[in-house]
Amino acid sequence: TIEKALETRQLKTENSLLRDQSGFNSTLVGHSPLIRTLRDDIQRVAPTLSWIVVSGEAGAGKAVTSRAIHQNSARSSGPYVEANLAAIPFENIATELFGRETGNGLTPGHFEKANGGTLVLDEVGDLDLTLQGTLVSALEENHFFRLGGKDRVEMDLRIIATTHHDLEAKARNGTFRKDLYYRLNAVPITVAPLREHLEDVPDLVDFFVHSIIAQWQLPFRRFSTAALNHLRNQHWPGNVRELRNIVQRLLISANEGDIELAELRFSLGDTDAGKGTVAHRPDVGLDQPLREAREAFEQAYFRHHLDAAGGSISELARRSGMERTHLYRKLKGLGIDPRAPRTHTANI
């Protein structure tokens, strides 16, 4: 019918857009043995079209690994669709995955959108047992029905499942279906946490600096050797994602020149070696527009150092590495009066 033809055309258009986006953030950065092994694993499994489980801690690089597998597969020209199962409300998951048909038309789900390409089931370990059963049925029969629909929809896609859970342990204790585990886990790939390949931190920082600068059209800043060494000595519980956020936070500030250890330590919330107090990170929401995020960080940064300098503009200029004339203009633009009574800023 005309209605279904229009729906098919819309689906093809969406898939074209998804193909255009599939190359984004698919670069594995680093030269450590762990990253080289991961690249080898991707090159080995990508052409096979086997279903894969990518496991690892949050922020370690599961999404980048999944995209790299797709980009190196025979389906790289097809759509790349991510279904973040942990973020979808329980009552909407079936519709999001399989689509819906009503009297007013049909809405394709993630499975249908991914036909001809790759579907990533992100955080599959968080899926409810009932929906795990529905998923097993679709995977076993290689087709599904949209909610409210009677027409069978054939599946032609590759499944990559990601998880931060130990799915084998969950299968043993009954919180994850064994049949789903064995069907998905044809080829397991593990992404190591950043703390296990800290030698890749300089490469990652360089990659993030150039990509963020290009994306936001920011002036170039280089991390000093001392700053890079400090980054290499962090534990990184948030892994590569946390490192990227730190780099972004520093680049959106209006400071000039190299990023030195003092500025980095303030951004990290390290202990102030001179006073034994903690300089907390400014509360900068990275989901804000760039201008607002930069202004929030700069206000927190200059208020903190103005307080630490005892209100001395000369000392603030030394700490920030700025000329006094430019510093006065900057403070005025941020609405900071250096002559105003100061309040303690240890909780910035």
C-alpha positions as CSV (number, residue, x, y, z in Angstrom):
1,T,0.0,0.0,0.0
2,I,1.0,3.7,-0.3
3,E,1.2,4.0,3.4
4,K,3.6,1.1,3.8
5,A,5.7,2.4,0.8
6,L,6.0,5.8,2.6
7,E,7.1,4.0,5.8
8,T,9.7,2.0,3.9
9,R,11.0,5.2,2.3
10,Q,11.2,6.8,5.8
11,L,13.1,3.8,7.1
12,K,15.6,3.9,4.3
13,T,16.2,7.6,4.9
14,E,16.8,7.0,8.6
15,N,19.2,4.1,7.8
16,S,21.1,6.4,5.4
17,L,21.6,8.9,8.3
18,L,22.7,6.1,10.6
19,R,25.3,5.0,8.0
20,D,26.6,8.5,7.9
21,Q,27.0,8.5,11.7
22,S,28.4,5.0,12.0
23,G,32.1,6.1,11.6
24,F,31.9,8.6,14.5
25,N,34.0,7.7,17.5
26,S,35.2,4.3,16.2
27,T,39.0,5.0,16.7
28,L,40.8,2.8,19.2
29,V,43.7,5.0,20.5
30,G,46.8,3.7,22.1
31,H,49.9,1.5,21.6
32,S,49.8,-0.7,24.7
33,P,49.8,-4.5,24.4
34,L,46.2,-4.5,25.7
35,I,45.0,-2.1,22.9
36,R,47.0,-3.9,20.3
37,T,45.4,-7.2,21.3
38,L,42.0,-5.5,21.2
39,R,42.6,-4.3,17.7
40,D,43.8,-7.8,16.6
41,D,40.6,-9.3,18.2
42,I,38.4,-6.8,16.2
43,Q,40.2,-7.5,12.9
44,R,39.8,-11.2,13.6
45,V,36.1,-11.3,14.4
46,A,34.7,-8.4,12.4
47,P,34.6,-10.1,9.0
48,T,33.0,-13.3,10.5
49,L,29.5,-11.7,11.2
50,S,29.4,-13.8,14.4
51,W,27.4,-12.3,17.3
52,I,29.6,-10.7,19.9
53,V,29.4,-9.8,23.6
54,V,31.6,-6.8,24.5
55,S,32.2,-6.6,28.2
56,G,34.0,-4.0,30.3
57,E,33.5,-1.3,33.0
58,A,31.5,1.8,32.3
59,G,33.5,4.3,30.2
60,A,36.2,1.8,29.2
61,G,35.4,1.9,25.5
62,K,32.7,-0.7,24.8
63,A,30.9,1.7,22.4
64,V,34.1,2.5,20.5
65,T,34.9,-1.2,20.2
66,S,31.4,-2.0,18.9
67,R,31.6,0.7,16.3
68,A,35.0,-0.5,15.2
69,I,33.7,-4.0,14.7
70,H,30.9,-2.7,12.5
71,Q,33.2,-0.5,10.5
72,N,35.5,-3.4,9.8
73,S,32.7,-5.8,8.9
74,A,31.0,-6.6,5.6
75,R,27.9,-4.7,6.9
76,S,29.8,-1.4,7.3
77,S,27.7,0.2,4.6
78,G,24.6,-0.7,6.5
79,P,23.0,1.1,9.5
80,Y,24.5,1.1,12.9
81,V,21.8,1.2,15.6
82,E,22.4,1.4,19.3
83,A,19.6,0.4,21.7
84,N,20.5,1.6,25.2
85,L,18.4,-0.9,27.2
86,A,19.2,0.6,30.6
87,A,17.9,4.0,29.5
88,I,14.5,2.8,28.1
89,P,11.6,2.7,30.5
90,F,10.5,-0.9,31.1
91,E,7.0,-0.4,29.6
92,N,8.6,1.0,26.3
93,I,11.3,-1.5,25.7
94,A,9.3,-3.9,23.5
95,T,8.0,-1.1,21.3
96,E,11.5,0.4,21.1
97,L,13.0,-2.9,20.0
98,F,10.3,-4.4,17.8
99,G,8.2,-1.4,16.7
100,R,4.4,-1.0,16.7
101,E,1.5,-1.1,14.3
102,T,-1.7,0.9,14.8
103,G,-4.6,2.0,12.7
104,N,-2.6,5.2,12.0
105,G,0.4,3.4,10.6
106,L,3.5,1.7,11.8
107,T,6.5,2.7,13.9
108,P,9.7,0.7,13.2
109,G,11.8,-0.4,16.2
110,H,15.5,-0.8,16.6
111,F,15.6,-4.3,15.1
112,E,13.9,-3.1,11.9
113,K,16.0,0.0,11.6
114,A,19.2,-2.1,11.9
115,N,18.3,-4.6,9.1
116,G,21.2,-4.9,6.7
117,G,23.6,-3.6,9.4
118,T,24.5,-3.9,13.1
119,L,22.3,-3.7,16.2
120,V,24.0,-3.0,19.5
121,L,22.1,-4.1,22.5
122,D,23.8,-1.8,25.1
123,E,23.8,-3.1,28.6
124,V,21.9,-6.2,27.8
125,G,22.6,-7.5,31.3
126,D,20.0,-5.0,32.6
127,L,17.2,-6.4,30.6
128,D,14.2,-7.8,32.5
129,L,13.8,-11.6,32.4
130,T,10.4,-11.5,30.7
131,L,11.9,-9.3,27.9
132,Q,14.9,-11.6,27.7
133,G,12.4,-14.4,26.8
134,T,10.9,-12.2,24.0
135,L,14.4,-11.5,22.7
136,V,15.4,-15.1,22.7
137,S,12.3,-16.0,20.7
138,A,13.1,-13.4,18.0
139,L,16.7,-14.4,17.8
140,E,15.9,-18.1,17.5
141,E,13.3,-17.7,14.9
142,N,15.1,-14.9,13.0
143,H,12.0,-12.8,12.7
144,F,9.6,-10.9,14.9
145,F,6.2,-9.2,14.9
146,R,5.6,-5.5,15.6
147,L,3.4,-4.9,18.6
148,G,-0.2,-4.9,17.3
149,G,1.0,-6.2,13.9
150,K,0.3,-9.4,12.0
151,D,3.0,-9.2,9.3
152,R,6.2,-11.1,10.1
153,V,9.4,-9.0,9.9
154,E,12.4,-10.9,8.8
155,M,15.8,-10.2,10.5
156,D,19.0,-9.6,8.6
157,L,21.4,-8.1,11.0
158,R,24.4,-8.6,13.3
159,I,23.9,-8.4,17.0
160,I,26.6,-6.9,19.3
161,A,25.7,-7.0,23.0
162,T,27.5,-4.9,25.5
163,T,27.6,-5.2,29.3
164,H,29.4,-4.2,32.5
165,H,28.1,-7.3,34.2
166,D,29.5,-10.8,34.4
167,L,26.9,-12.4,32.2
168,E,28.2,-15.9,32.9
169,A,27.7,-15.4,36.6
170,K,24.3,-13.9,36.1
171,A,23.3,-16.9,34.0
172,R,24.5,-19.2,36.8
173,N,22.5,-17.4,39.4
174,G,19.4,-17.2,37.3
175,T,19.2,-13.5,36.7
176,F,20.1,-13.9,33.0
177,R,18.7,-16.5,30.7
178,K,21.2,-19.2,29.8
179,D,19.8,-19.7,26.4
180,L,20.1,-16.0,25.7
181,Y,23.7,-15.9,27.1
182,Y,24.9,-18.8,24.9
183,R,23.1,-17.4,21.8
184,L,24.7,-13.9,22.2
185,N,28.1,-15.0,23.5
186,A,29.4,-16.6,20.3
187,V,32.5,-14.4,20.5
188,P,33.4,-12.7,23.8
189,I,35.6,-9.5,23.8
190,T,36.7,-7.8,26.9
191,V,37.7,-4.1,27.0
192,A,40.2,-3.4,29.8
193,P,39.8,-0.5,32.2
194,L,42.1,2.4,31.7
195,R,44.0,1.8,34.9
196,E,45.4,-1.4,33.3
197,H,46.9,0.5,30.3
198,L,47.9,3.8,31.7
199,E,50.7,4.1,29.1
200,D,48.0,5.0,26.6
201,V,47.0,8.2,28.5
202,P,49.3,10.5,26.5
203,D,48.0,9.2,23.2
204,L,44.4,9.5,24.4
205,V,45.0,13.0,25.7
206,D,46.5,14.0,22.3
207,F,43.5,12.5,20.4
208,F,41.0,14.2,22.7
209,V,42.7,17.6,22.5
210,H,42.7,17.5,18.7
211,S,39.1,16.2,18.3
212,I,37.6,18.6,20.9
213,I,39.4,21.6,19.4
214,A,38.2,20.6,16.0
215,Q,34.7,20.1,17.1
216,W,34.4,23.3,19.2
217,Q,36.8,25.5,17.2
218,L,38.9,26.1,20.4
219,P,42.4,27.5,20.6
220,F,45.1,24.8,20.8
221,R,46.6,24.0,24.2
222,R,49.2,21.5,25.1
223,F,49.5,19.5,28.3
224,S,52.9,19.9,29.9
225,T,55.0,16.8,30.7
226,A,54.3,17.2,34.4
227,A,50.5,17.3,33.7
228,L,50.7,14.2,31.5
229,N,52.7,12.3,34.1
230,H,50.1,13.3,36.7
231,L,47.3,12.0,34.5
232,R,49.1,8.7,34.1
233,N,49.2,8.3,37.9
234,Q,45.4,8.5,38.3
235,H,43.2,5.5,39.0
236,W,40.4,6.6,36.6
237,P,37.3,4.9,38.0
238,G,35.4,6.5,35.1
239,N,37.9,5.2,32.6
240,V,38.5,6.8,29.2
241,R,35.2,8.7,29.4
242,E,36.4,10.4,32.6
243,L,39.7,11.3,31.0
244,R,37.9,12.8,28.0
245,N,35.7,14.9,30.3
246,I,38.8,16.3,32.2
247,V,40.4,17.2,28.9
248,Q,37.3,18.9,27.7
249,R,36.8,20.8,30.9
250,L,40.3,22.2,30.7
251,L,40.0,23.1,27.0
252,I,36.8,25.1,27.4
253,S,38.5,27.4,29.9
254,A,39.9,30.7,28.4
255,N,43.4,30.1,29.8
256,E,46.3,30.4,27.4
257,G,49.5,28.5,26.9
258,D,50.4,25.0,28.2
259,I,48.1,23.2,30.7
260,E,50.4,23.0,33.7
261,L,50.2,20.7,36.7
262,A,48.6,23.3,39.0
263,E,45.7,24.0,36.6
264,L,45.2,20.2,36.1
265,R,45.2,19.5,39.8
266,F,42.6,22.1,40.4
267,S,40.4,20.6,37.7
268,L,40.9,17.1,39.2
269,G,40.1,18.3,42.7
270,D,43.5,17.3,44.0
271,T,44.7,18.3,47.5
272,D,46.3,21.7,47.6
273,A,49.9,20.8,48.5
274,G,50.5,24.2,50.1
275,K,47.5,24.3,52.4
276,G,46.3,20.7,52.8
277,T,42.8,21.7,51.6
278,V,40.9,20.2,48.8
279,A,40.1,22.3,45.7
280,H,36.9,20.7,44.5
281,R,35.9,20.6,40.9
282,P,33.7,23.4,39.6
283,D,30.2,22.3,38.9
284,V,30.2,22.6,35.2
285,G,27.5,20.7,33.4
286,L,28.9,19.3,30.2
287,D,25.5,19.2,28.6
288,Q,25.3,23.0,28.6
289,P,26.1,25.0,25.5
290,L,29.8,25.7,25.2
291,R,29.6,29.4,26.1
292,E,27.7,28.8,29.4
293,A,29.9,25.9,30.4
294,R,33.1,27.9,29.7
295,E,31.8,30.9,31.7
296,A,30.8,28.7,34.7
297,F,34.2,27.1,34.8
298,E,36.0,30.5,34.4
299,Q,34.0,32.1,37.2
300,A,34.8,29.2,39.5
301,Y,38.4,29.1,38.5
302,F,39.1,32.8,39.0
303,R,37.1,33.1,42.2
304,H,39.0,30.2,43.7
305,H,42.5,31.6,42.8
306,L,41.5,35.1,43.7
307,D,40.6,33.8,47.2
308,A,43.8,31.8,47.4
309,A,45.8,34.8,46.3
310,G,44.3,36.9,49.1
311,G,42.8,39.3,46.6
312,S,46.1,40.1,45.1
313,I,45.8,40.8,41.4
314,S,49.5,40.3,40.9
315,E,49.4,36.9,42.5
316,L,46.3,36.0,40.5
317,A,48.0,37.0,37.3
318,R,51.0,34.8,38.2
319,R,48.7,31.8,39.1
320,S,46.7,32.2,35.9
321,G,49.5,33.1,33.6
322,M,47.7,36.2,32.3
323,E,48.8,39.8,32.0
324,R,47.2,42.2,34.5
325,T,45.5,44.3,31.8
326,H,43.9,41.2,30.2
327,L,43.1,39.8,33.6
328,Y,41.2,42.9,34.7
329,R,39.1,42.7,31.5
330,K,38.5,39.0,32.0
331,L,37.3,39.6,35.6
332,K,35.0,42.4,34.6
333,G,33.5,40.3,31.8
334,L,32.8,37.5,34.4
335,G,31.3,39.9,36.8
336,I,34.0,39.4,39.4
337,D,35.0,42.5,41.5
338,P,38.5,41.8,43.0
339,R,37.9,44.6,45.5
340,A,34.7,43.0,46.9
341,P,34.8,41.1,50.2
342,R,36.0,37.6,49.5
343,T,34.3,34.4,50.7
344,H,36.1,31.0,51.2
345,T,35.9,29.0,48.0
346,A,37.2,25.6,49.1
347,N,33.9,24.0,48.1
348,I,34.0,25.2,44.5
